[in-house]
Amino acid sequence: RATDPADVIAGRMARARDEISHWGEYDYILINDDADICLGEIRAILHAERLRRKRQLGLAAFVRDMLGT
């Protein structure tokens, strides 16, 4: 990349600006300025997503059984 022409760099920057302008559409925003911290945040997101109610197969039956209903 250190040898890319100015027009290629300008194109990349334009795409980056466009992508960043849509930040409000995302559920999670990560700033990758520290790889270890970012990796931990990614793992936390994956863990949270796995715990979403809609992903808990059999949860409704479990709750009904627990409540005796």
Phi, psi and omega per residue, in radians:
R1 nan -0.441 -3.118
A2 -1.124 -0.239 -3.121
T3 -1.896 0.139 -3.120
D4 -1.194 2.464 3.085
P5 -1.177 2.799 -3.087
A6 -1.001 -0.649 -3.115
D7 -1.192 -0.575 3.090
V8 -1.192 -0.773 3.109
I9 -1.089 -0.756 3.126
A10 -1.077 -0.699 3.103
G11 -1.103 -0.748 3.102
R12 -1.083 -0.755 -3.133
M13 -1.134 -0.671 3.117
A14 -1.119 -0.755 3.104
R15 -1.118 -0.705 3.123
A16 -1.092 -0.771 3.110
R17 -1.059 -0.738 3.135
D18 -1.110 -0.793 3.135
E19 -1.097 -0.758 -3.133
I20 -1.134 -0.559 -3.112
S21 -1.140 -0.269 3.133
H22 -1.710 0.277 -3.041
W23 -0.978 -0.576 -3.108
G24 -1.197 -0.204 -3.120
E25 -1.533 -0.106 -3.046
Y26 -1.738 2.621 3.081
D27 -1.389 -0.525 -3.090
Y28 -2.293 2.440 3.088
I29 -2.173 2.150 3.100
L30 -2.062 2.347 3.035
I31 -1.826 1.974 -3.037
N32 -1.558 1.143 3.089
D33 -1.789 -0.123 3.046
D34 -2.500 1.947 -3.018
A35 -1.030 -0.721 -3.115
D36 -1.152 -0.761 3.114
I37 -1.134 -0.776 -3.131
C38 -1.079 -0.727 3.108
L39 -1.077 -0.727 3.084
G40 -1.084 -0.696 3.116
E41 -1.159 -0.696 3.098
I42 -1.089 -0.776 3.116
R43 -1.077 -0.691 3.122
A44 -1.122 -0.714 3.111
I45 -1.110 -0.810 3.134
L46 -1.057 -0.726 3.119
H47 -1.097 -0.818 3.139
A48 -1.090 -0.713 3.140
E49 -1.128 -0.640 3.108
R50 -1.174 -0.438 -3.120
L51 -1.562 -0.039 3.124
R52 -0.987 2.476 -3.111
R53 -0.927 -0.781 -3.067
K54 -1.143 -0.317 3.122
R55 -1.611 -0.099 -3.099
Q56 -1.521 1.491 -3.129
L57 -1.112 2.323 3.121
G58 1.432 0.045 -3.094
L59 -1.136 -0.718 -3.117
A60 -1.056 -0.772 3.124
A61 -1.134 -0.699 3.122
F62 -1.063 -0.789 -3.130
V63 -1.154 -0.751 3.104
R64 -1.035 -0.796 3.126
D65 -1.102 -0.724 -3.118
M66 -1.119 -0.663 -3.124
L67 -1.507 -0.157 -3.136
G68 1.241 0.531 -3.139
T69 -1.884 nan nan
